[in-house]
């Protein structure tokens, strides 16, 4: 299988996950990198009228996670730890998170991600550690 085929299968698997119906994300994967876009919706707001931190976490973790999984063709990865820093607010437009791998070993990976608003302002960043799960990348989990 080519790398491009692997990336497209991961993208399709991600978009088929039921939890993504709510966020309507777009995911693009390349070698050791991923970009995730989430259009901001008022349903994501906290009481102060901006996007809740959980949306930042999702964007940052998913971008870093799929940057890592781009390097692994046989197993579904797991987030072990993820630290999130919220550096700005967003209430409209879209979040654009870019993740990249900073360390890769057989079963232990480190990735970082940064999220910007529609105007290009950084609004968050994060880093995490990831490991292989026992779940194989198969059509049964949407990897097709």
Residue pairs with C-beta under 8 A, 6 or more apart in sequence:
1 73
3 31
3 70
6 70
6 73
7 29
7 30
7 70
8 29
9 137
9 143
9 144
10 27
10 29
10 66
10 69
10 70
10 137
10 143
11 27
11 28
11 29
12 142
12 143
12 144
13 137
13 141
13 142
13 143
13 144
14 20
14 25
14 27
14 62
14 66
15 25
15 27
16 142
17 142
22 43
23 38
23 44
23 55
23 58
24 38
24 39
24 41
25 36
25 37
25 38
25 59
25 62
26 36
26 37
27 34
27 35
27 36
27 37
27 62
27 66
28 34
28 35
29 66
29 67
29 69
29 70
30 70
31 70
31 71
32 67
32 68
32 70
32 71
32 100
32 101
32 104
33 67
33 70
33 98
33 99
33 100
33 101
34 62
34 63
34 64
34 65
34 66
34 67
34 70
34 98
34 99
35 63
35 96
35 97
35 98
35 99
36 59
36 62
36 63
36 66
36 95
36 96
36 97
36 98
36 99
37 94
37 95
37 96
37 97
38 55
38 58
38 59
38 94
38 95
38 97
39 93
39 94
40 51
40 55
40 90
40 91
40 92
40 93
40 94
40 95
44 51
44 52
44 55
45 51
45 52
45 91
46 52
46 53
49 91
50 89
50 90
50 91
51 89
51 90
51 91
51 95
53 84
53 86
55 95
56 84
56 86
56 95
56 115
56 123
56 124
57 82
57 84
57 126
59 95
59 97
59 113
59 115
59 124
60 82
60 84
60 97
60 99
60 113
60 114
60 115
60 124
60 125
60 126
61 79
61 82
61 84
61 113
61 126
61 128
62 97
62 99
63 97
63 98
63 99
63 113
63 115
64 82
64 99
64 100
64 111
64 112
64 113
64 126
64 127
64 128
64 130
65 77
65 79
65 99
65 111
65 128
65 130
66 99
67 99
67 100
67 101
67 111
67 113
68 77
68 101
68 104
68 109
68 111
68 130
69 76
69 77
70 101
71 101
71 104
71 109
72 132
73 137
74 136
74 137
75 132
75 133
75 134
75 135
75 136
75 137
76 132
76 133
76 135
76 136
76 137
76 141
77 109
77 130
77 131
77 132
77 133
78 130
78 131
78 132
78 133
79 128
79 129
79 130
80 128
80 129
80 130
80 131
81 128
81 129
82 126
82 127
82 128
82 129
83 126
83 127
83 128
84 124
84 125
84 126
85 124
85 125
85 126
86 123
86 124
87 122
87 123
87 124
87 125
88 117
88 121
88 122
88 123
88 124
89 123
90 117
90 123
92 118
93 117
93 118
93 119
94 117
94 118
95 115
95 116
95 117
95 123
96 115
96 116
96 117
96 118
97 113
97 114
97 115
97 116
97 124
98 113
98 114
98 115
99 111
99 112
99 113
100 111
100 112
100 113
101 109
101 110
101 111
102 110
102 111
102 112
102 127
103 109
103 110
107 131
107 132
108 129
108 130
108 131
109 129
109 130
109 131
110 127
110 128
110 129
110 130
111 127
111 128
111 130
112 125
112 126
112 127
113 125
113 126
113 127
114 122
114 124
114 125
115 122
115 123
115 124
115 125
116 122
116 123
117 123
135 141
137 143
